[in-house]
Amino acid sequence: MMMLTECLAWMDSMGWVGWLMPLAVLLLIGLAATALARLMFFKGNAVKGNAIKGDRP
């Protein structure tokens, strides 16, 4: 298992791509977790809450 200093040195040796890849992976994991939580806890509420009064059903 890599230590933090080794990991940072390896990322720095790759240039800006080495810093972009971990951030992109963390962003994708966060978006997936948000989508899963929204699906589990707010199922069907998104459409009902955005209805305009007086609209046909």
PDB file of N, CA, C and O in Angstrom:
ATOM      1  N   MET A   1       0.843  -1.184   0.000  1.00  0.00           N
ATOM      2  CA  MET A   1       0.000   0.000   0.000  1.00  0.00           C
ATOM      3  C   MET A   1       0.882   1.238   0.000  1.00  0.00           C
ATOM      4  O   MET A   1       1.845   1.332   0.760  1.00  0.00           O
ATOM      5  N   MET A   2       0.545   2.166  -0.846  1.00  0.00           N
ATOM      6  CA  MET A   2       1.367   3.370  -0.978  1.00  0.00           C
ATOM      7  C   MET A   2       1.123   4.327   0.184  1.00  0.00           C
ATOM      8  O   MET A   2      -0.003   4.482   0.656  1.00  0.00           O
ATOM      9  N   MET A   3       2.171   4.946   0.621  1.00  0.00           N
ATOM     10  CA  MET A   3       2.043   5.976   1.635  1.00  0.00           C
ATOM     11  C   MET A   3       1.609   7.267   0.957  1.00  0.00           C
ATOM     12  O   MET A   3       1.691   7.385  -0.266  1.00  0.00           O
ATOM     13  N   LEU A   4       1.153   8.224   1.734  1.00  0.00           N
ATOM     14  CA  LEU A   4       0.643   9.473   1.185  1.00  0.00           C
ATOM     15  C   LEU A   4       1.721  10.217   0.404  1.00  0.00           C
ATOM     16  O   LEU A   4       1.444  10.750  -0.671  1.00  0.00           O
ATOM     17  N   THR A   5       2.940  10.261   0.926  1.00  0.00           N
ATOM     18  CA  THR A   5       4.002  10.996   0.230  1.00  0.00           C
ATOM     19  C   THR A   5       4.350  10.336  -1.096  1.00  0.00           C
ATOM     20  O   THR A   5       4.620  11.022  -2.081  1.00  0.00           O
ATOM     21  N   GLU A   6       4.345   8.999  -1.126  1.00  0.00           N
ATOM     22  CA  GLU A   6       4.617   8.293  -2.382  1.00  0.00           C
ATOM     23  C   GLU A   6       3.515   8.554  -3.399  1.00  0.00           C
ATOM     24  O   GLU A   6       3.780   8.752  -4.585  1.00  0.00           O
ATOM     25  N   CYS A   7       2.274   8.553  -2.917  1.00  0.00           N
ATOM     26  CA  CYS A   7       1.141   8.790  -3.803  1.00  0.00           C
ATOM     27  C   CYS A   7       1.184  10.202  -4.369  1.00  0.00           C
ATOM     28  O   CYS A   7       0.963  10.392  -5.565  1.00  0.00           O
ATOM     29  N   LEU A   8       1.465  11.190  -3.535  1.00  0.00           N
ATOM     30  CA  LEU A   8       1.553  12.572  -3.999  1.00  0.00           C
ATOM     31  C   LEU A   8       2.714  12.767  -4.965  1.00  0.00           C
ATOM     32  O   LEU A   8       2.592  13.511  -5.938  1.00  0.00           O
ATOM     33  N   ALA A   9       3.835  12.109  -4.707  1.00  0.00           N
ATOM     34  CA  ALA A   9       4.967  12.205  -5.623  1.00  0.00           C
ATOM     35  C   ALA A   9       4.648  11.567  -6.967  1.00  0.00           C
ATOM     36  O   ALA A   9       5.036  12.090  -8.012  1.00  0.00           O
ATOM     37  N   TRP A  10       3.946  10.445  -6.948  1.00  0.00           N
ATOM     38  CA  TRP A  10       3.552   9.791  -8.196  1.00  0.00           C
ATOM     39  C   TRP A  10       2.574  10.653  -8.979  1.00  0.00           C
ATOM     40  O   TRP A  10       2.682  10.764 -10.200  1.00  0.00           O
ATOM     41  N   MET A  11       1.623  11.261  -8.285  1.00  0.00           N
ATOM     42  CA  MET A  11       0.660  12.149  -8.945  1.00  0.00           C
ATOM     43  C   MET A  11       1.369  13.369  -9.535  1.00  0.00           C
ATOM     44  O   MET A  11       1.041  13.813 -10.635  1.00  0.00           O
ATOM     45  N   ASP A  12       2.331  13.898  -8.805  1.00  0.00           N
ATOM     46  CA  ASP A  12       3.056  15.084  -9.276  1.00  0.00           C
ATOM     47  C   ASP A  12       3.918  14.756 -10.486  1.00  0.00           C
ATOM     48  O   ASP A  12       4.120  15.612 -11.348  1.00  0.00           O
ATOM     49  N   SER A  13       4.425  13.543 -10.565  1.00  0.00           N
ATOM     50  CA  SER A  13       5.269  13.176 -11.703  1.00  0.00           C
ATOM     51  C   SER A  13       4.465  13.057 -12.998  1.00  0.00           C
ATOM     52  O   SER A  13       5.028  13.133 -14.090  1.00  0.00           O
ATOM     53  N   MET A  14       3.149  12.870 -12.874  1.00  0.00           N
ATOM     54  CA  MET A  14       2.305  12.756 -14.054  1.00  0.00           C
ATOM     55  C   MET A  14       1.823  14.100 -14.576  1.00  0.00           C
ATOM     56  O   MET A  14       1.184  14.161 -15.626  1.00  0.00           O
ATOM     57  N   GLY A  15       2.118  15.168 -13.863  1.00  0.00           N
ATOM     58  CA  GLY A  15       1.667  16.483 -14.292  1.00  0.00           C
ATOM     59  C   GLY A  15       0.237  16.752 -13.860  1.00  0.00           C
ATOM     60  O   GLY A  15      -0.243  16.201 -12.870  1.00  0.00           O
ATOM     61  N   TRP A  16      -0.437  17.609 -14.621  1.00  0.00           N
ATOM     62  CA  TRP A  16      -1.795  18.009 -14.237  1.00  0.00           C
ATOM     63  C   TRP A  16      -2.790  16.858 -14.371  1.00  0.00           C
ATOM     64  O   TRP A  16      -3.811  16.847 -13.683  1.00  0.00           O
ATOM     65  N   VAL A  17      -2.511  15.898 -15.237  1.00  0.00           N
ATOM     66  CA  VAL A  17      -3.418  14.756 -15.396  1.00  0.00           C
ATOM     67  C   VAL A  17      -3.438  13.915 -14.114  1.00  0.00           C
ATOM     68  O   VAL A  17      -4.475  13.364 -13.745  1.00  0.00           O
ATOM     69  N   GLY A  18      -2.305  13.820 -13.450  1.00  0.00           N
ATOM     70  CA  GLY A  18      -2.224  13.060 -12.208  1.00  0.00           C
ATOM     71  C   GLY A  18      -3.074  13.649 -11.098  1.00  0.00           C
ATOM     72  O   GLY A  18      -3.508  12.924 -10.203  1.00  0.00           O
ATOM     73  N   TRP A  19      -3.319  14.952 -11.141  1.00  0.00           N
ATOM     74  CA  TRP A  19      -4.172  15.592 -10.155  1.00  0.00           C
ATOM     75  C   TRP A  19      -5.627  15.593 -10.603  1.00  0.00           C
ATOM     76  O   TRP A  19      -6.534  15.614  -9.771  1.00  0.00           O
ATOM     77  N   LEU A  20      -5.854  15.571 -11.898  1.00  0.00           N
ATOM     78  CA  LEU A  20      -7.214  15.624 -12.423  1.00  0.00           C
ATOM     79  C   LEU A  20      -7.936  14.283 -12.279  1.00  0.00           C
ATOM     80  O   LEU A  20      -9.126  14.251 -11.964  1.00  0.00           O
ATOM     81  N   MET A  21      -7.236  13.196 -12.503  1.00  0.00           N
ATOM     82  CA  MET A  21      -7.878  11.875 -12.460  1.00  0.00           C
ATOM     83  C   MET A  21      -8.496  11.551 -11.093  1.00  0.00           C
ATOM     84  O   MET A  21      -9.660  11.150 -11.059  1.00  0.00           O
ATOM     85  N   PRO A  22      -7.794  11.699  -9.973  1.00  0.00           N
ATOM     86  CA  PRO A  22      -8.426  11.378  -8.680  1.00  0.00           C
ATOM     87  C   PRO A  22      -9.614  12.280  -8.372  1.00  0.00           C
ATOM     88  O   PRO A  22     -10.606  11.831  -7.797  1.00  0.00           O
ATOM     89  N   LEU A  23      -9.517  13.558  -8.754  1.00  0.00           N
ATOM     90  CA  LEU A  23     -10.634  14.467  -8.516  1.00  0.00           C
ATOM     91  C   LEU A  23     -11.843  14.083  -9.364  1.00  0.00           C
ATOM     92  O   LEU A  23     -12.982  14.178  -8.905  1.00  0.00           O
ATOM     93  N   ALA A  24     -11.600  13.653 -10.593  1.00  0.00           N
ATOM     94  CA  ALA A  24     -12.695  13.224 -11.459  1.00  0.00           C
ATOM     95  C   ALA A  24     -13.354  11.965 -10.913  1.00  0.00           C
ATOM     96  O   ALA A  24     -14.578  11.838 -10.957  1.00  0.00           O
ATOM     97  N   VAL A  25     -12.568  11.045 -10.407  1.00  0.00           N
ATOM     98  CA  VAL A  25     -13.122   9.810  -9.835  1.00  0.00           C
ATOM     99  C   VAL A  25     -13.954  10.124  -8.596  1.00  0.00           C
ATOM    100  O   VAL A  25     -15.041   9.573  -8.426  1.00  0.00           O
ATOM    101  N   LEU A  26     -13.455  11.001  -7.734  1.00  0.00           N
ATOM    102  CA  LEU A  26     -14.216  11.381  -6.545  1.00  0.00           C
ATOM    103  C   LEU A  26     -15.512  12.086  -6.913  1.00  0.00           C
ATOM    104  O   LEU A  26     -16.537  11.883  -6.263  1.00  0.00           O
ATOM    105  N   LEU A  27     -15.472  12.916  -7.954  1.00  0.00           N
ATOM    106  CA  LEU A  27     -16.681  13.587  -8.415  1.00  0.00           C
ATOM    107  C   LEU A  27     -17.707  12.582  -8.929  1.00  0.00           C
ATOM    108  O   LEU A  27     -18.894  12.692  -8.620  1.00  0.00           O
ATOM    109  N   LEU A  28     -17.258  11.613  -9.708  1.00  0.00           N
ATOM    110  CA  LEU A  28     -18.177  10.609 -10.230  1.00  0.00           C
ATOM    111  C   LEU A  28     -18.773   9.750  -9.113  1.00  0.00           C
ATOM    112  O   LEU A  28     -19.955   9.410  -9.157  1.00  0.00           O
ATOM    113  N   ILE A  29     -17.970   9.402  -8.125  1.00  0.00           N
ATOM    114  CA  ILE A  29     -18.475   8.624  -6.990  1.00  0.00           C
ATOM    115  C   ILE A  29     -19.515   9.438  -6.217  1.00  0.00           C
ATOM    116  O   ILE A  29     -20.540   8.901  -5.797  1.00  0.00           O
ATOM    117  N   GLY A  30     -19.252  10.717  -6.034  1.00  0.00           N
ATOM    118  CA  GLY A  30     -20.199  11.585  -5.340  1.00  0.00           C
ATOM    119  C   GLY A  30     -21.507  11.733  -6.099  1.00  0.00           C
ATOM    120  O   GLY A  30     -22.582  11.705  -5.501  1.00  0.00           O
ATOM    121  N   LEU A  31     -21.419  11.890  -7.415  1.00  0.00           N
ATOM    122  CA  LEU A  31     -22.633  12.003  -8.217  1.00  0.00           C
ATOM    123  C   LEU A  31     -23.434  10.709  -8.204  1.00  0.00           C
ATOM    124  O   LEU A  31     -24.664  10.738  -8.160  1.00  0.00           O
ATOM    125  N   ALA A  32     -22.743   9.576  -8.241  1.00  0.00           N
ATOM    126  CA  ALA A  32     -23.433   8.293  -8.194  1.00  0.00           C
ATOM    127  C   ALA A  32     -24.121   8.095  -6.841  1.00  0.00           C
ATOM    128  O   ALA A  32     -25.249   7.604  -6.789  1.00  0.00           O
ATOM    129  N   ALA A  33     -23.462   8.466  -5.761  1.00  0.00           N
ATOM    130  CA  ALA A  33     -24.065   8.332  -4.432  1.00  0.00           C
ATOM    131  C   ALA A  33     -25.272   9.253  -4.294  1.00  0.00           C
ATOM    132  O   ALA A  33     -26.278   8.873  -3.695  1.00  0.00           O
ATOM    133  N   THR A  34     -25.177  10.458  -4.842  1.00  0.00           N
ATOM    134  CA  THR A  34     -26.304  11.391  -4.792  1.00  0.00           C
ATOM    135  C   THR A  34     -27.483  10.860  -5.593  1.00  0.00           C
ATOM    136  O   THR A  34     -28.627  10.927  -5.144  1.00  0.00           O
ATOM    137  N   ALA A  35     -27.203  10.336  -6.775  1.00  0.00           N
ATOM    138  CA  ALA A  35     -28.275   9.784  -7.602  1.00  0.00           C
ATOM    139  C   ALA A  35     -28.931   8.588  -6.926  1.00  0.00           C
ATOM    140  O   ALA A  35     -30.152   8.445  -6.985  1.00  0.00           O
ATOM    141  N   LEU A  36     -28.152   7.734  -6.291  1.00  0.00           N
ATOM    142  CA  LEU A  36     -28.699   6.575  -5.594  1.00  0.00           C
ATOM    143  C   LEU A  36     -29.553   7.002  -4.404  1.00  0.00           C
ATOM    144  O   LEU A  36     -30.633   6.454  -4.186  1.00  0.00           O
ATOM    145  N   ALA A  37     -29.077   7.970  -3.641  1.00  0.00           N
ATOM    146  CA  ALA A  37     -29.849   8.453  -2.496  1.00  0.00           C
ATOM    147  C   ALA A  37     -31.146   9.107  -2.954  1.00  0.00           C
ATOM    148  O   ALA A  37     -32.194   8.927  -2.334  1.00  0.00           O
ATOM    149  N   ARG A  38     -31.069   9.862  -4.036  1.00  0.00           N
ATOM    150  CA  ARG A  38     -32.274  10.503  -4.557  1.00  0.00           C
ATOM    151  C   ARG A  38     -33.275   9.452  -5.036  1.00  0.00           C
ATOM    152  O   ARG A  38     -34.478   9.588  -4.813  1.00  0.00           O
ATOM    153  N   LEU A  39     -32.788   8.432  -5.679  1.00  0.00           N
ATOM    154  CA  LEU A  39     -33.665   7.365  -6.150  1.00  0.00           C
ATOM    155  C   LEU A  39     -34.316   6.619  -4.992  1.00  0.00           C
ATOM    156  O   LEU A  39     -35.493   6.265  -5.058  1.00  0.00           O
ATOM    157  N   MET A  40     -33.551   6.382  -3.935  1.00  0.00           N
ATOM    158  CA  MET A  40     -34.065   5.605  -2.810  1.00  0.00           C
ATOM    159  C   MET A  40     -35.038   6.399  -1.939  1.00  0.00           C
ATOM    160  O   MET A  40     -36.061   5.865  -1.509  1.00  0.00           O
ATOM    161  N   PHE A  41     -34.726   7.677  -1.676  1.00  0.00           N
ATOM    162  CA  PHE A  41     -35.484   8.431  -0.685  1.00  0.00           C
ATOM    163  C   PHE A  41     -36.523   9.376  -1.283  1.00  0.00           C
ATOM    164  O   PHE A  41     -37.492   9.724  -0.609  1.00  0.00           O
ATOM    165  N   PHE A  42     -36.342   9.797  -2.527  1.00  0.00           N
ATOM    166  CA  PHE A  42     -37.259  10.773  -3.112  1.00  0.00           C
ATOM    167  C   PHE A  42     -37.925  10.214  -4.355  1.00  0.00           C
ATOM    168  O   PHE A  42     -38.141  10.941  -5.325  1.00  0.00           O
ATOM    169  N   LYS A  43     -38.248   8.949  -4.336  1.00  0.00           N
ATOM    170  CA  LYS A  43     -38.822   8.299  -5.507  1.00  0.00           C
ATOM    171  C   LYS A  43     -40.219   8.840  -5.788  1.00  0.00           C
ATOM    172  O   LYS A  43     -41.112   8.731  -4.948  1.00  0.00           O
ATOM    173  N   GLY A  44     -40.409   9.425  -6.977  1.00  0.00           N
ATOM    174  CA  GLY A  44     -41.702   9.916  -7.405  1.00  0.00           C
ATOM    175  C   GLY A  44     -42.062  11.309  -6.929  1.00  0.00           C
ATOM    176  O   GLY A  44     -43.077  11.845  -7.373  1.00  0.00           O
ATOM    177  N   ASN A  45     -41.290  11.921  -6.054  1.00  0.00           N
ATOM    178  CA  ASN A  45     -41.619  13.248  -5.541  1.00  0.00           C
ATOM    179  C   ASN A  45     -41.165  14.372  -6.453  1.00  0.00           C
ATOM    180  O   ASN A  45     -41.664  15.492  -6.339  1.00  0.00           O
ATOM    181  N   ALA A  46     -40.242  14.108  -7.343  1.00  0.00           N
ATOM    182  CA  ALA A  46     -39.695  15.181  -8.179  1.00  0.00           C
ATOM    183  C   ALA A  46     -40.749  15.726  -9.133  1.00  0.00           C
ATOM    184  O   ALA A  46     -40.822  16.939  -9.329  1.00  0.00           O
ATOM    185  N   VAL A  47     -41.558  14.874  -9.724  1.00  0.00           N
ATOM    186  CA  VAL A  47     -42.558  15.325 -10.690  1.00  0.00           C
ATOM    187  C   VAL A  47     -43.699  16.024  -9.990  1.00  0.00           C
ATOM    188  O   VAL A  47     -44.175  17.046 -10.485  1.00  0.00           O
ATOM    189  N   LYS A  48     -44.166  15.512  -8.846  1.00  0.00           N
ATOM    190  CA  LYS A  48     -45.301  16.085  -8.137  1.00  0.00           C
ATOM    191  C   LYS A  48     -44.988  17.475  -7.613  1.00  0.00           C
ATOM    192  O   LYS A  48     -45.849  18.354  -7.641  1.00  0.00           O
ATOM    193  N   GLY A  49     -43.774  17.686  -7.137  1.00  0.00           N
ATOM    194  CA  GLY A  49     -43.421  18.975  -6.553  1.00  0.00           C
ATOM    195  C   GLY A  49     -43.261  20.086  -7.569  1.00  0.00           C
ATOM    196  O   GLY A  49     -43.308  21.256  -7.190  1.00  0.00           O
ATOM    197  N   ASN A  50     -43.076  19.778  -8.837  1.00  0.00           N
ATOM    198  CA  ASN A  50     -42.858  20.794  -9.855  1.00  0.00           C
ATOM    199  C   ASN A  50     -44.115  21.128 -10.633  1.00  0.00           C
ATOM    200  O   ASN A  50     -44.046  21.886 -11.601  1.00  0.00           O
ATOM    201  N   ALA A  51     -45.265  20.588 -10.244  1.00  0.00           N
ATOM    202  CA  ALA A  51     -46.496  20.844 -10.968  1.00  0.00           C
ATOM    203  C   ALA A  51     -46.959  22.279 -10.739  1.00  0.00           C
ATOM    204  O   ALA A  51     -46.835  22.810  -9.636  1.00  0.00           O
ATOM    205  N   ILE A  52     -47.490  22.898 -11.782  1.00  0.00           N
ATOM    206  CA  ILE A  52     -48.009  24.250 -11.705  1.00  0.00           C
ATOM    207  C   ILE A  52     -49.495  24.154 -11.379  1.00  0.00           C
ATOM    208  O   ILE A  52     -50.201  23.307 -11.926  1.00  0.00           O
ATOM    209  N   LYS A  53     -49.970  25.028 -10.481  1.00  0.00           N
ATOM    210  CA  LYS A  53     -51.379  24.988 -10.090  1.00  0.00           C
ATOM    211  C   LYS A  53     -52.239  25.296 -11.313  1.00  0.00           C
ATOM    212  O   LYS A  53     -51.927  26.196 -12.093  1.00  0.00           O
ATOM    213  N   GLY A  54     -53.310  24.549 -11.469  1.00  0.00           N
ATOM    214  CA  GLY A  54     -54.202  24.741 -12.590  1.00  0.00           C
ATOM    215  C   GLY A  54     -53.857  23.898 -13.792  1.00  0.00           C
ATOM    216  O   GLY A  54     -54.625  23.866 -14.754  1.00  0.00           O
ATOM    217  N   ASP A  55     -52.729  23.214 -13.772  1.00  0.00           N
ATOM    218  CA  ASP A  55     -52.368  22.337 -14.876  1.00  0.00           C
ATOM    219  C   ASP A  55     -53.254  21.099 -14.874  1.00  0.00           C
ATOM    220  O   ASP A  55     -53.768  20.681 -13.836  1.00  0.00           O
ATOM    221  N   ARG A  56     -53.417  20.534 -16.040  1.00  0.00           N
ATOM    222  CA  ARG A  56     -54.155  19.292 -16.132  1.00  0.00           C
ATOM    223  C   ARG A  56     -53.281  18.140 -15.621  1.00  0.00           C
ATOM    224  O   ARG A  56     -52.060  18.160 -15.774  1.00  0.00           O
ATOM    225  N   PRO A  57     -53.914  17.154 -15.024  1.00  0.00           N
ATOM    226  CA  PRO A  57     -53.109  16.022 -14.512  1.00  0.00           C
ATOM    227  C   PRO A  57     -52.557  15.158 -15.625  1.00  0.00           C
ATOM    228  O   PRO A  57     -51.866  14.175 -15.358  1.00  0.00           O
TER     229      PRO A  57
END
